[in-house]
Amino acid sequence: MSDCFSTVRRLLRTPERANALCAEGLRSPLLLEWLQAVHRETPLLAWRGAKYPAIVLPERGIRVRESPAAAVDVRERLMSPLYHQWGVVRYDGPILRWVELRGKTILAGRDHYFNMLDTSHAMEWEILGVFGELAGGGKRPAWRQIEARLKLWRAVQSKELEICRGLGVSLVVRRRQGGGWRALVARRAPSRLAIRSGKLHVVPAGMAMPGKTIRHTAIQELLEELLGLEEHRRDITRTAEYKRLTEAGAVFCVTGLVINLLNATADVCATLTIEDELWWAREPEWRLNEEYGGGLVSIHGAPPWWDIIPQGAGALALAGV
């Protein structure tokens, strides 16, 4: 097998430059054109008249079933040391990765967070870094010229290499407002990681965890990211905040799956509809955790694809927001 990671390794010889190239590549108009050409049988996510680097599968009631599939064998550790060095990731915790979608059932195997960083996220860095390098060129390159430089991406497409396609959960917490909806959206905290630094995302969002239902993961992330509860505590149903949600008549519904085409990760999307005014009246008491340093924001119109996490755009589209 050819050295799949050589392009990523070359980019990371100077991580700061690679980070800048990724930011430039993400904004390249060629990026969406290329993704649509690669996935020509499936349209890209369209929301509020704009397109995003993702595919949406609107399947209400989709569920996750754990598979005995072994964790991915990682050939080379490139991203996790860098993320750790930059303070973006501290803990290599257990996660679920999606293996296969069968109807309304996602088969998911147990894996580790760093395995996702060193495979699927490495592929995202390769794609964005290469498009960033091409952004300054005058002549429009042919797709085959671009793909010749995407060694890791080609190995994944040809199934020469398996990657850890992480499975996440994106929850749209919403209430009716006028003729539409108000939903909880925030900006990610600024960081040295340009791919997600300061980008819009729904609150809450996190990784699907082994042994937990989608609903349990979503509610736990909400209590942690918005209401300041201790991370990964097991007794969330006994907390005062959980009881407030129950008393508010919160309605939970899974809306579908969104696949991020840049790194092949996916999020199960859901809505939590809360119409109780007393619950929303406590907004001044909410304490966004450190992941959302930009604070809650209102979205007017369609944010550009480079300013929002693809799974966040997909979750909002599926929620009809």
C-alpha positions as CSV (number, residue, x, y, z in Angstrom):
1,M,0.0,0.0,0.0
2,S,1.2,3.5,-0.8
3,D,2.0,5.9,2.1
4,C,-1.6,7.2,2.7
5,F,-0.5,9.7,5.3
6,S,2.3,11.4,3.3
7,T,0.3,14.4,2.3
8,V,-0.9,15.0,5.9
9,R,2.6,14.5,7.2
10,R,4.0,17.0,4.7
11,L,1.3,19.6,5.7
12,L,2.1,19.1,9.4
13,R,5.8,19.9,9.1
14,T,4.6,23.4,9.9
15,P,1.3,23.0,11.7
16,E,0.5,26.7,11.9
17,R,0.8,27.0,8.1
18,A,-1.3,23.9,7.7
19,N,-3.9,25.3,10.0
20,A,-4.0,28.5,7.9
21,L,-4.3,26.5,4.6
22,C,-7.2,24.5,6.1
23,A,-9.0,27.8,6.9
24,E,-8.4,29.0,3.3
25,G,-9.4,25.6,1.8
26,L,-12.7,25.6,3.7
27,R,-13.7,28.8,2.1
28,S,-12.7,27.7,-1.4
29,P,-15.8,27.7,-3.8
30,L,-14.2,24.7,-5.5
31,L,-14.7,22.6,-2.4
32,L,-18.5,22.3,-2.7
33,E,-18.2,21.8,-6.4
34,W,-15.8,18.9,-6.0
35,L,-17.8,17.3,-3.2
36,Q,-21.0,17.4,-5.4
37,A,-19.0,15.9,-8.3
38,V,-17.8,13.1,-6.0
39,H,-21.3,12.5,-4.6
40,R,-23.2,13.2,-7.8
41,E,-26.0,10.7,-7.0
42,T,-26.8,12.5,-3.7
43,P,-27.5,16.2,-3.4
44,L,-25.5,18.2,-0.9
45,L,-27.4,19.5,2.2
46,A,-29.5,22.6,1.2
47,W,-30.8,24.8,4.0
48,R,-32.3,28.3,3.6
49,G,-31.2,28.4,0.0
50,A,-27.5,27.7,0.7
51,K,-25.5,24.5,0.4
52,Y,-23.2,22.8,2.9
53,P,-20.6,20.0,2.8
54,A,-22.9,17.3,4.1
55,I,-25.5,14.8,3.2
56,V,-28.8,14.5,5.1
57,L,-30.8,11.3,5.6
58,P,-34.2,12.3,7.0
59,E,-35.1,9.2,9.0
60,R,-37.3,9.8,12.0
61,G,-37.0,7.2,14.7
62,I,-33.5,6.1,13.6
63,R,-31.7,4.1,16.3
64,V,-28.3,2.9,17.1
65,R,-27.3,-0.7,17.8
66,E,-23.8,-1.6,19.0
67,S,-21.8,-3.9,16.8
68,P,-19.0,-6.2,17.8
69,A,-16.7,-4.6,15.2
70,A,-13.2,-4.1,16.5
71,A,-11.6,-0.7,16.9
72,V,-9.9,0.8,13.9
73,D,-6.2,-0.1,13.4
74,V,-4.4,3.3,13.3
75,R,-1.4,3.3,11.0
76,E,0.1,6.6,12.1
77,R,-0.5,9.1,14.9
78,L,-0.4,12.6,13.4
79,M,-3.5,14.6,14.6
80,S,-4.0,13.6,18.2
81,P,-0.5,14.7,19.3
82,L,-1.1,18.1,17.6
83,Y,-4.6,18.5,19.0
84,H,-3.3,17.6,22.5
85,Q,-0.4,20.1,22.0
86,W,-2.8,22.8,21.1
87,G,-5.1,22.1,24.1
88,V,-8.1,21.1,21.9
89,V,-8.4,17.6,23.2
90,R,-7.4,16.3,26.6
91,Y,-8.9,12.9,26.9
92,D,-8.9,9.8,24.7
93,G,-12.3,8.6,25.8
94,P,-14.5,5.8,24.5
95,I,-16.8,6.7,21.6
96,L,-19.0,5.0,19.0
97,R,-18.1,4.9,15.3
98,W,-20.7,4.2,12.7
99,V,-20.0,1.0,10.7
100,E,-23.1,0.6,8.6
101,L,-26.6,2.0,8.1
102,R,-29.3,-0.6,7.7
103,G,-32.7,1.0,7.1
104,K,-33.4,2.9,10.4
105,T,-30.6,1.1,12.3
106,I,-27.1,2.4,12.6
107,L,-24.6,-0.3,13.5
108,A,-21.9,1.3,15.6
109,G,-18.7,-0.2,17.0
110,R,-16.8,0.9,20.1
111,D,-13.7,2.9,19.4
112,H,-11.5,5.7,20.9
113,Y,-11.6,9.5,20.3
114,F,-7.9,9.7,19.2
115,N,-8.5,7.0,16.6
116,M,-11.1,9.3,15.0
117,L,-8.7,12.2,15.1
118,D,-5.9,10.2,13.5
119,T,-7.9,8.8,10.7
120,S,-11.1,10.7,9.7
121,H,-10.0,14.1,11.0
122,A,-6.6,13.6,9.3
123,M,-8.5,13.1,6.1
124,E,-10.3,16.4,6.6
125,W,-7.0,18.1,7.2
126,E,-5.7,16.6,4.0
127,I,-8.7,17.7,1.9
128,L,-8.8,21.3,3.3
129,G,-5.0,21.6,3.2
130,V,-4.8,20.6,-0.4
131,F,-7.7,23.0,-1.4
132,G,-5.9,25.7,0.6
133,E,-2.7,25.2,-1.4
134,L,-4.7,25.4,-4.6
135,A,-6.6,28.5,-3.6
136,G,-3.8,30.9,-4.7
137,G,-3.3,29.3,-8.2
138,G,-4.7,31.1,-11.2
139,K,-5.7,28.1,-13.3
140,R,-8.6,25.9,-12.3
141,P,-7.3,22.4,-11.7
142,A,-9.1,19.3,-13.0
143,W,-10.7,17.0,-10.4
144,R,-8.2,14.2,-11.2
145,Q,-5.3,16.6,-10.4
146,I,-6.8,17.4,-7.0
147,E,-7.5,13.8,-6.2
148,A,-4.0,12.7,-7.1
149,R,-2.8,14.7,-4.1
150,L,-5.5,13.3,-1.7
151,K,-3.7,10.1,-0.9
152,L,-5.5,9.3,2.4
153,W,-8.9,10.2,0.8
154,R,-8.2,7.9,-2.1
155,A,-7.2,5.0,0.2
156,V,-10.5,5.4,2.1
157,Q,-12.6,5.6,-1.1
158,S,-11.0,2.4,-2.5
159,K,-11.4,0.7,0.9
160,E,-7.7,0.1,1.2
161,L,-7.9,1.8,4.6
162,E,-10.5,1.8,7.3
163,I,-11.1,5.0,9.3
164,C,-12.9,5.7,12.6
165,R,-16.0,7.5,11.3
166,G,-17.1,8.9,14.6
167,L,-20.8,9.0,15.5
168,G,-22.1,12.1,17.2
169,V,-25.4,13.5,18.5
170,S,-26.7,17.0,17.5
171,L,-29.7,18.2,19.4
172,V,-31.9,21.2,18.4
173,V,-33.5,22.7,21.5
174,R,-36.4,24.8,20.2
175,R,-39.6,26.7,20.9
176,R,-42.2,28.3,18.7
177,Q,-41.6,32.0,18.2
178,G,-43.9,34.0,16.0
179,G,-44.3,32.2,12.7
180,G,-41.1,30.1,13.2
181,W,-38.8,28.7,15.8
182,R,-36.2,29.9,18.2
183,A,-33.3,27.3,18.5
184,L,-30.2,27.2,20.7
185,V,-27.2,28.0,18.6
186,A,-23.8,29.2,19.8
187,R,-20.3,30.0,18.5
188,R,-17.6,27.5,19.4
189,A,-14.8,28.9,21.5
190,P,-11.8,30.5,19.6
191,S,-8.8,28.1,19.4
192,R,-5.7,27.5,17.2
193,L,-7.8,24.9,15.3
194,A,-9.1,27.0,12.4
195,I,-11.4,24.2,11.1
196,R,-13.8,24.6,14.1
197,S,-12.6,27.7,15.9
198,G,-15.4,30.2,16.4
199,K,-17.8,28.3,14.1
200,L,-21.6,28.1,14.7
201,H,-23.1,24.9,16.1
202,V,-26.2,23.7,17.8
203,V,-26.3,23.4,21.6
204,P,-25.8,20.7,22.6
205,A,-23.7,18.4,20.5
206,G,-21.3,15.6,21.4
207,M,-20.1,12.1,20.7
208,A,-22.4,9.1,20.9
209,M,-21.3,7.0,23.9
210,P,-21.2,3.2,24.3
211,G,-24.0,1.9,26.4
212,K,-26.2,5.0,26.2
213,T,-29.3,5.7,24.1
214,I,-29.3,8.7,21.7
215,R,-31.9,10.4,24.0
216,H,-29.7,9.9,27.1
217,T,-26.6,11.2,25.3
218,A,-28.5,14.3,24.0
219,I,-30.1,15.2,27.4
220,Q,-26.8,14.7,29.2
221,E,-24.9,16.9,26.7
222,L,-27.6,19.6,27.2
223,L,-27.3,19.5,31.0
224,E,-23.5,19.7,30.7
225,E,-23.1,22.2,28.0
226,L,-25.9,24.6,28.8
227,L,-26.7,24.2,32.5
228,G,-23.3,23.5,34.0
229,L,-23.8,19.9,35.3
230,E,-20.7,17.7,35.9
231,E,-19.5,16.0,32.8
232,H,-20.4,12.3,32.3
233,R,-22.3,12.0,35.6
234,R,-24.5,8.8,35.6
235,D,-27.5,10.0,37.6
236,I,-28.8,12.7,35.4
237,T,-32.4,11.6,35.9
238,R,-32.2,12.5,39.5
239,T,-30.9,16.0,39.0
240,A,-33.1,19.1,39.5
241,E,-32.4,20.2,35.9
242,Y,-33.6,16.9,34.5
243,K,-36.8,17.2,36.6
244,R,-37.3,20.7,35.3
245,L,-37.2,19.4,31.7
246,T,-39.8,16.7,32.6
247,E,-42.1,19.2,34.3
248,A,-41.7,21.5,31.2
249,G,-43.1,18.8,29.0
250,A,-40.1,18.6,26.8
251,V,-40.7,16.4,23.7
252,F,-37.8,14.5,22.2
253,C,-37.7,13.3,18.6
254,V,-34.9,11.8,16.4
255,T,-35.0,13.5,13.0
256,G,-32.3,11.7,10.9
257,L,-28.6,11.4,10.2
258,V,-26.2,14.0,8.8
259,I,-22.9,12.9,7.3
260,N,-20.0,15.4,7.2
261,L,-18.4,14.8,3.8
262,L,-15.1,16.3,4.8
263,N,-14.3,13.6,7.4
264,A,-17.0,10.9,7.0
265,T,-18.2,11.4,10.6
266,A,-21.9,11.5,11.2
267,D,-24.4,12.8,13.8
268,V,-27.7,11.5,14.7
269,C,-29.9,14.6,14.9
270,A,-32.9,15.2,17.1
271,T,-35.2,17.9,18.4
272,L,-36.2,18.8,22.0
273,T,-39.2,21.0,21.8
274,I,-39.9,23.0,25.0
275,E,-42.9,25.3,25.0
276,D,-42.9,26.0,28.7
277,E,-42.1,29.7,29.2
278,L,-40.9,29.2,32.8
279,W,-38.1,26.9,31.4
280,W,-36.9,29.6,28.9
281,A,-37.3,32.3,31.5
282,R,-34.2,30.9,33.3
283,E,-32.0,31.8,30.4
284,P,-30.0,34.4,32.5
285,E,-28.9,31.5,34.7
286,W,-27.6,29.3,31.9
287,R,-23.8,28.7,31.8
288,L,-22.4,27.6,28.5
289,N,-19.3,25.5,29.1
290,E,-15.9,26.2,27.7
291,E,-16.6,24.7,24.3
292,Y,-19.0,27.5,23.4
293,G,-16.9,30.6,24.2
294,G,-18.7,32.7,21.6
295,G,-22.0,32.6,23.4
296,L,-25.6,32.0,22.2
297,V,-26.4,33.7,18.9
298,S,-29.4,34.2,16.6
299,I,-29.1,33.2,13.0
300,H,-30.7,35.3,10.3
301,G,-30.7,33.9,6.8
302,A,-28.2,31.2,5.8
303,P,-24.7,31.3,7.3
304,P,-21.9,30.5,4.8
305,W,-20.7,26.8,4.8
306,W,-17.4,27.8,6.2
307,D,-19.0,29.5,9.3
308,I,-21.1,26.6,10.6
309,I,-20.3,23.0,11.6
310,P,-21.9,20.8,8.8
311,Q,-23.7,18.6,11.4
312,G,-25.1,21.7,13.0
313,A,-26.6,23.0,9.7
314,G,-28.0,19.5,9.0
315,A,-29.6,19.3,12.5
316,L,-31.3,22.7,12.0
317,A,-32.5,21.8,8.5
318,L,-34.0,18.5,9.8
319,A,-35.6,20.4,12.6
320,G,-37.3,22.7,10.2
321,V,-35.8,25.8,11.9
